[in-house]
Amino acid sequence: MKTSRNILSISLKTFATALLGLTLFSCDIEPISVGDWEVSIQIEEKTHTSTWRITRESINIYAPIANKDIFIEEVDLSGSRISWSTKAENIPMLNIRNRINFNGTVDGNQLAGTLFSQQGNYSVNGKRLTDSIRQ
């Protein structure tokens, strides 16, 4: 009798765990990096500032120095991690050639990472704009 109860108890716990896992898996959880960010990139002696609008599908970078929008569609948002890649000529104001890649993390309203290029690696820092609405 005691063995039957243990088997039933284990079966119910397993079922409840599986049901909870399926429920969480089916939720559409928004990546924490989604929103608007004020970002600075330090390249040699120059600091480049821009605004990044991060959505699930893309990143729109507005660079005031070039007065233009840059759309990046090769984006991976996973939990607090963010990475993207694009041709460097898409961001001419950085004066970098070839392909560039970004890897970073989000901690609350702070973003930090590294921009990788064949010319070197550059620090990237950002803060979430307070009026940013997560989409």
N, C-alpha and C positions, 0 to 999 in steps of 0.2 A: 504494500500500500504506500509506504514511504517512497519507494522508488518511482511509483506512478506520479506522485505529487511532484517529485523533483523533475521528472521528465516533462510534466505539464508546465511547471514553473519555468524551466529552461526554454521550452517551446514558445511560451507567451512572451518572455523577454526577447527572444530572437525575433519573433514577429513584430513586436513593438519597435525594436531597434531598426528593423528593415523598413517598416512603415515610416518612421521618422526620417530615415535616410532618403527614402523616395520623395517624401514631402519637401525636404530641404533641397534636394536635387532639382525638383521641378520649379522651385522659386526662381524668379528672375531677379537675381541680386545685382544691383548696380555697382560697378567698380568704383572704389573710393576716389579714384583720380579724376572722375568725370566732373567738369566744371570749368571755370575760367581762372587762369593763373597768370600772374605777373612774373616773368622769368628773366634771369640774367645769365649770360654766357660769357665767361672770361676767356678771351683769346689773346694771348700775348699781353700786350699792355692795354688792350681795349676791352671795355665791357659793352656787350650788345644786349639791349633789352627788347623784349617782345611780349606780346600777350598770346597765350595758348588757350584755345577753346577746345577742350578735350571732350569728345563724345565716345560712345561705344565703337563707332565705325571709323572715326577719323580724328585727326587733329588739324585745326585751322590755326596757323601761326600768323599773327599780324605783327609786322615789323615796321615801326614808325619811321626808322631811318630810310627804308626803301619805299614807304607808303604803299605797301602791297600785302596781299594775303597769300599765304602759302598753304596748300592743302596736302596733307600727308595721309595716305590711306593704308600704308603698311604699318599697322598699329597692333600691339598686343597688350591688353590690359588684363592683369591677373592678380586679384587681391590688391595688395598695396604696391605691386610691381607694375612698371610701365616701360615699354620699349617700342621704338619705331625706327624705321630706316627709309632713306630717300636718296635720290641723286643730289649731290652737293650743289649742282647748278640750279636746283630749285630754290636755294637760299643764297643768292649771290652776295649779299652784304656781309656774309661771314668770310668770304675770300678763301674758301676751301675748295679743293678740287676732288673729283671722284665721289665715291659713295660715303655717306655719313650714317652712323648708327647712334642711337641714344638708349641708354639703360638707366633707369632710376627707380626710386621708391617714393611713396607718399606716406608721411607720418602726420596725421591730422590735417592741418592747413599748410604744411611745409612739403616741398618737393625738392629732391636732391638727386643728382646723378652725374653721368659722364657722357659727353659727346665724343664718339670715337671717329677718327679720320686717319688717312694715311699721313697727314701732316703732323698729327699729334692727338692727344686726348685733352679735353677741356672740361672744366667744372661747370655744372649747371645748377642753379639754385632758383627756387621760386616760392611764391606764397599765393595761396588761394585768395582771390578777390572777395571781399566780405559780402558784396552784393551778388556773388555768383550763385546761380540757381542750378543745382544738380539736375541734369536732364535725364 
